Amino acid sequence: MTLLTTCETANALQFIPNPANQQVTVQFLQPAPAQETLYLYDMSGKLLHTTPAGDRATLQINTTNLYNGVYYLRLGTGAEVEKLVVIH
């Protein structure tokens, strides 16, 4: 099972819901270039997962394999980081 699965096209991020329980939808508020990558980090800054993010409006993140806590998502290099809270 992959952690991130593709839904659909779209740089700033929005999460619904946040805090997340089993799944969260990541929405891109501006079009993302096709070569962009979405990075998921834990609180210590450890990279947990990457997935291509270009040519989509949304991604689904399955959070059932994540522990309760705070995670960070970043789109591309040098992009701002957004906080995601997971509570089971």
VMD Tcl script that builds the backbone (N, CA, C; Angstrom):
set m [mol new atoms 264]
animate dup $m
set s [atomselect $m all]
$s set {name element resname resid chain x y z} {
  {N N MET 1 A 0.842 -1.174 0.000}
  {CA C MET 1 A 0.000 0.000 0.000}
  {C C MET 1 A 0.884 1.232 0.000}
  {N N THR 2 A 0.610 2.173 -0.892}
  {CA C THR 2 A 1.371 3.403 -0.909}
  {C C THR 2 A 0.744 4.400 0.045}
  {N N LEU 3 A 1.567 5.266 0.598}
  {CA C LEU 3 A 1.099 6.260 1.546}
  {C C LEU 3 A 0.305 7.354 0.839}
  {N N LEU 4 A 0.813 7.794 -0.295}
  {CA C LEU 4 A 0.136 8.847 -1.049}
  {C C LEU 4 A -0.414 8.258 -2.336}
  {N N THR 5 A -1.642 8.587 -2.639}
  {CA C THR 5 A -2.226 8.133 -3.888}
  {C C THR 5 A -2.780 9.331 -4.649}
  {N N THR 6 A -2.749 9.250 -5.947}
  {CA C THR 6 A -3.182 10.352 -6.782}
  {C C THR 6 A -4.688 10.448 -6.868}
  {N N CYS 7 A -5.204 11.633 -6.788}
  {CA C CYS 7 A -6.616 11.874 -7.046}
  {C C CYS 7 A -6.780 12.582 -8.365}
  {N N GLU 8 A -6.284 13.770 -8.500}
  {CA C GLU 8 A -6.437 14.463 -9.750}
  {C C GLU 8 A -5.326 15.377 -10.134}
  {N N THR 9 A -5.387 18.699 -10.949}
  {CA C THR 9 A -4.209 19.446 -11.303}
  {C C THR 9 A -4.168 20.709 -10.531}
  {N N ALA 10 A -3.135 20.900 -9.966}
  {CA C ALA 10 A -3.019 22.221 -9.431}
  {C C ALA 10 A -1.699 22.540 -8.774}
  {N N ASN 11 A 0.368 25.321 -5.759}
  {CA C ASN 11 A 1.590 25.379 -5.077}
  {C C ASN 11 A 1.338 25.649 -3.640}
  {N N ALA 12 A 0.517 26.429 -3.247}
  {CA C ALA 12 A 0.207 26.517 -1.827}
  {C C ALA 12 A -0.694 25.331 -1.495}
  {N N LEU 13 A -0.568 24.827 -0.268}
  {CA C LEU 13 A -1.279 23.614 0.110}
  {C C LEU 13 A -2.384 23.899 1.115}
  {N N GLN 14 A -3.435 23.114 1.045}
  {CA C GLN 14 A -4.508 23.143 2.024}
  {C C GLN 14 A -4.871 21.700 2.336}
  {N N PHE 15 A -5.111 21.391 3.628}
  {CA C PHE 15 A -5.438 20.026 4.036}
  {C C PHE 15 A -6.861 19.969 4.559}
  {N N ILE 16 A -7.580 18.931 4.160}
  {CA C ILE 16 A -8.947 18.728 4.642}
  {C C ILE 16 A -9.108 17.261 4.998}
  {N N PRO 17 A -9.417 16.855 6.206}
  {CA C PRO 17 A -9.430 17.692 7.405}
  {C C PRO 17 A -8.028 17.791 8.001}
  {N N ASN 18 A -7.825 18.729 8.872}
  {CA C ASN 18 A -6.576 18.890 9.614}
  {C C ASN 18 A -6.934 19.401 10.994}
  {N N PRO 19 A -6.919 18.555 12.024}
  {CA C PRO 19 A -6.241 17.275 12.121}
  {C C PRO 19 A -6.934 16.171 11.323}
  {N N ALA 20 A -6.112 15.208 10.918}
  {CA C ALA 20 A -6.580 14.081 10.114}
  {C C ALA 20 A -6.675 12.836 10.978}
  {N N ASN 21 A -7.555 11.927 10.574}
  {CA C ASN 21 A -7.713 10.674 11.290}
  {C C ASN 21 A -7.189 9.535 10.422}
  {N N GLN 22 A -7.919 9.129 9.411}
  {CA C GLN 22 A -7.501 8.017 8.550}
  {C C GLN 22 A -6.994 8.473 7.195}
  {N N GLN 23 A -7.468 9.624 6.753}
  {CA C GLN 23 A -7.109 10.111 5.421}
  {C C GLN 23 A -7.235 11.622 5.403}
  {N N VAL 24 A -6.396 12.275 4.627}
  {CA C VAL 24 A -6.474 13.721 4.443}
  {C C VAL 24 A -6.356 14.014 2.948}
  {N N THR 25 A -7.088 15.011 2.504}
  {CA C THR 25 A -6.998 15.469 1.118}
  {C C THR 25 A -6.111 16.702 1.074}
  {N N VAL 26 A -5.084 16.668 0.237}
  {CA C VAL 26 A -4.201 17.814 0.021}
  {C C VAL 26 A -4.685 18.507 -1.238}
  {N N GLN 27 A -5.030 19.790 -1.109}
  {CA C GLN 27 A -5.458 20.575 -2.267}
  {C C GLN 27 A -4.380 21.584 -2.613}
  {N N PHE 28 A -4.070 21.697 -3.891}
  {CA C PHE 28 A -3.114 22.684 -4.371}
  {C C PHE 28 A -3.888 23.934 -4.758}
  {N N LEU 29 A -3.562 25.081 -4.145}
  {CA C LEU 29 A -4.318 26.304 -4.358}
  {C C LEU 29 A -3.879 27.063 -5.597}
  {N N GLN 30 A -2.713 26.690 -6.158}
  {CA C GLN 30 A -2.226 27.274 -7.402}
  {C C GLN 30 A -1.712 26.134 -8.268}
  {N N PRO 31 A -1.725 26.297 -9.571}
  {CA C PRO 31 A -1.210 25.227 -10.430}
  {C C PRO 31 A 0.245 24.893 -10.095}
  {N N ALA 32 A 0.546 23.621 -10.006}
  {CA C ALA 32 A 1.908 23.155 -9.742}
  {C C ALA 32 A 2.519 22.643 -11.035}
  {N N PRO 33 A 3.773 23.021 -11.305}
  {CA C PRO 33 A 4.422 22.457 -12.490}
  {C C PRO 33 A 4.465 20.931 -12.414}
  {N N ALA 34 A 4.426 20.282 -13.557}
  {CA C ALA 34 A 4.357 18.822 -13.612}
  {C C ALA 34 A 5.529 18.149 -12.913}
  {N N GLN 35 A 6.684 18.822 -12.839}
  {CA C GLN 35 A 7.863 18.195 -12.243}
  {C C GLN 35 A 7.934 18.359 -10.717}
  {N N GLU 36 A 6.981 19.042 -10.087}
  {CA C GLU 36 A 7.005 19.238 -8.637}
  {C C GLU 36 A 6.798 17.933 -7.890}
  {N N THR 37 A 7.365 17.864 -6.682}
  {CA C THR 37 A 7.240 16.701 -5.818}
  {C C THR 37 A 6.715 17.143 -4.465}
  {N N LEU 38 A 5.849 16.341 -3.861}
  {CA C LEU 38 A 5.334 16.593 -2.522}
  {C C LEU 38 A 6.138 15.729 -1.550}
  {N N TYR 39 A 6.688 16.373 -0.506}
  {CA C TYR 39 A 7.521 15.689 0.487}
  {C C TYR 39 A 6.796 15.660 1.824}
  {N N LEU 40 A 6.815 14.507 2.503}
  {CA C LEU 40 A 6.215 14.341 3.822}
  {C C LEU 40 A 7.331 14.070 4.829}
  {N N TYR 41 A 7.392 14.902 5.895}
  {CA C TYR 41 A 8.422 14.792 6.926}
  {C C TYR 41 A 7.776 14.577 8.287}
  {N N ASP 42 A 8.525 13.910 9.199}
  {CA C ASP 42 A 8.058 13.812 10.577}
  {C C ASP 42 A 8.593 15.013 11.362}
  {N N MET 43 A 8.317 15.055 12.685}
  {CA C MET 43 A 8.725 16.190 13.528}
  {C C MET 43 A 10.240 16.383 13.567}
  {N N SER 44 A 11.001 15.311 13.430}
  {CA C SER 44 A 12.458 15.418 13.499}
  {C C SER 44 A 13.063 15.876 12.173}
  {N N GLY 45 A 12.234 15.996 11.142}
  {CA C GLY 45 A 12.724 16.395 9.830}
  {C C GLY 45 A 13.077 15.227 8.935}
  {N N LYS 46 A 12.792 14.019 9.401}
  {CA C LYS 46 A 13.072 12.822 8.602}
  {C C LYS 46 A 12.077 12.732 7.450}
  {N N LEU 47 A 12.594 12.552 6.246}
  {CA C LEU 47 A 11.747 12.405 5.066}
  {C C LEU 47 A 11.094 11.034 5.107}
  {N N LEU 48 A 9.764 11.011 5.098}
  {CA C LEU 48 A 9.018 9.760 5.167}
  {C C LEU 48 A 8.535 9.276 3.809}
  {N N HIS 49 A 8.187 10.211 2.932}
  {CA C HIS 49 A 7.614 9.806 1.647}
  {C C HIS 49 A 7.679 10.957 0.655}
  {N N THR 50 A 7.808 10.608 -0.618}
  {CA C THR 50 A 7.723 11.592 -1.704}
  {C C THR 50 A 6.753 11.075 -2.753}
  {N N THR 51 A 6.137 11.994 -3.447}
  {CA C THR 51 A 5.268 11.623 -4.567}
  {C C THR 51 A 5.221 12.768 -5.568}
  {N N PRO 52 A 5.181 12.475 -6.851}
  {CA C PRO 52 A 5.015 13.535 -7.851}
  {C C PRO 52 A 3.693 14.264 -7.618}
  {N N ALA 53 A 3.706 15.576 -7.730}
  {CA C ALA 53 A 2.510 16.363 -7.432}
  {C C ALA 53 A 1.979 17.138 -8.626}
  {N N GLY 54 A 2.705 17.190 -9.716}
  {CA C GLY 54 A 2.283 17.981 -10.858}
  {C C GLY 54 A 1.061 17.421 -11.566}
  {N N ASP 55 A 0.371 18.300 -12.263}
  {CA C ASP 55 A -0.810 17.945 -13.053}
  {C C ASP 55 A -1.937 17.375 -12.208}
  {N N ARG 56 A -2.102 17.862 -10.983}
  {CA C ARG 56 A -3.182 17.417 -10.101}
  {C C ARG 56 A -3.758 18.595 -9.341}
  {N N ALA 57 A -4.993 18.480 -8.930}
  {CA C ALA 57 A -5.613 19.460 -8.039}
  {C C ALA 57 A -5.562 18.961 -6.604}
  {N N THR 58 A -5.595 17.627 -6.432}
  {CA C THR 58 A -5.616 17.055 -5.087}
  {C C THR 58 A -4.824 15.755 -5.023}
  {N N LEU 59 A -4.407 15.418 -3.809}
  {CA C LEU 59 A -3.811 14.121 -3.492}
  {C C LEU 59 A -4.502 13.616 -2.236}
  {N N GLN 60 A -4.639 12.312 -2.114}
  {CA C GLN 60 A -5.150 11.707 -0.894}
  {C C GLN 60 A -3.968 11.130 -0.125}
  {N N ILE 61 A -3.896 11.413 1.180}
  {CA C ILE 61 A -2.855 10.851 2.031}
  {C C ILE 61 A -3.523 9.907 3.014}
  {N N ASN 62 A -3.115 8.653 2.976}
  {CA C ASN 62 A -3.587 7.649 3.918}
  {C C ASN 62 A -2.756 7.809 5.183}
  {N N THR 63 A -3.375 8.200 6.299}
  {CA C THR 63 A -2.644 8.458 7.534}
  {C C THR 63 A -2.722 7.301 8.526}
  {N N THR 64 A -3.334 6.189 8.138}
  {CA C THR 64 A -3.485 5.067 9.075}
  {C C THR 64 A -2.142 4.457 9.467}
  {N N ASN 65 A -1.116 4.603 8.635}
  {CA C ASN 65 A 0.207 4.060 8.943}
  {C C ASN 65 A 1.091 5.042 9.687}
  {N N LEU 66 A 0.583 6.230 9.969}
  {CA C LEU 66 A 1.342 7.250 10.688}
  {C C LEU 66 A 0.943 7.251 12.154}
  {N N TYR 67 A 1.904 7.532 13.028}
  {CA C TYR 67 A 1.606 7.679 14.446}
  {C C TYR 67 A 0.916 9.010 14.698}
  {N N ASN 68 A 0.212 9.118 15.823}
  {CA C ASN 68 A -0.339 10.409 16.227}
  {C C ASN 68 A 0.801 11.409 16.328}
  {N N GLY 69 A 0.560 12.619 15.834}
  {CA C GLY 69 A 1.601 13.640 15.940}
  {C C GLY 69 A 1.533 14.656 14.835}
  {N N VAL 70 A 2.594 15.440 14.754}
  {CA C VAL 70 A 2.693 16.530 13.781}
  {C C VAL 70 A 3.623 16.103 12.658}
  {N N TYR 71 A 3.199 16.369 11.442}
  {CA C TYR 71 A 3.972 16.081 10.245}
  {C C TYR 71 A 4.020 17.343 9.400}
  {N N TYR 72 A 4.966 17.387 8.478}
  {CA C TYR 72 A 5.117 18.557 7.619}
  {C C TYR 72 A 5.128 18.123 6.160}
  {N N LEU 73 A 4.462 18.908 5.335}
  {CA C LEU 73 A 4.435 18.672 3.895}
  {C C LEU 73 A 5.044 19.880 3.190}
  {N N ARG 74 A 5.843 19.594 2.186}
  {CA C ARG 74 A 6.476 20.645 1.392}
  {C C ARG 74 A 6.323 20.283 -0.071}
  {N N LEU 75 A 5.956 21.258 -0.871}
  {CA C LEU 75 A 5.825 21.060 -2.310}
  {C C LEU 75 A 7.031 21.664 -2.998}
  {N N GLY 76 A 7.813 20.831 -3.646}
  {CA C GLY 76 A 8.977 21.308 -4.385}
  {C C GLY 76 A 10.108 21.756 -3.478}
  {N N THR 77 A 11.130 22.350 -4.088}
  {CA C THR 77 A 12.285 22.832 -3.333}
  {C C THR 77 A 12.108 24.297 -3.006}
  {N N GLY 78 A 12.441 24.667 -1.795}
  {CA C GLY 78 A 12.348 26.064 -1.384}
  {C C GLY 78 A 10.936 26.537 -1.111}
  {N N ALA 79 A 9.967 25.654 -1.231}
  {CA C ALA 79 A 8.576 26.028 -0.988}
  {C C ALA 79 A 8.325 26.066 0.517}
  {N N GLU 80 A 7.288 26.790 0.921}
  {CA C GLU 80 A 6.964 26.831 2.336}
  {C C GLU 80 A 6.465 25.472 2.817}
  {N N VAL 81 A 6.616 25.246 4.118}
  {CA C VAL 81 A 6.225 23.980 4.732}
  {C C VAL 81 A 4.890 24.166 5.451}
  {N N GLU 82 A 4.007 23.198 5.298}
  {CA C GLU 82 A 2.694 23.235 5.950}
  {C C GLU 82 A 2.596 22.115 6.970}
  {N N LYS 83 A 1.954 22.399 8.109}
  {CA C LYS 83 A 1.833 21.439 9.200}
  {C C LYS 83 A 0.565 20.611 9.048}
  {N N LEU 84 A 0.710 19.306 9.249}
  {CA C LEU 84 A -0.407 18.367 9.245}
  {C C LEU 84 A -0.403 17.641 10.580}
  {N N VAL 85 A -1.557 17.611 11.260}
  {CA C VAL 85 A -1.691 16.914 12.533}
  {C C VAL 85 A -2.468 15.619 12.298}
  {N N VAL 86 A -1.947 14.513 12.842}
  {CA C VAL 86 A -2.607 13.208 12.719}
  {C C VAL 86 A -3.027 12.763 14.124}
  {N N ILE 87 A -4.322 12.470 14.280}
  {CA C ILE 87 A -4.868 11.978 15.537}
  {C C ILE 87 A -5.761 10.783 15.211}
  {N N HIS 88 A -5.444 9.617 15.785}
  {CA C HIS 88 A -6.262 8.410 15.561}
  {C C HIS 88 A -7.174 8.162 16.731}
}
mol reanalyze $m
mol bondsrecalc $m
mol representation Tube
mol addrep $m
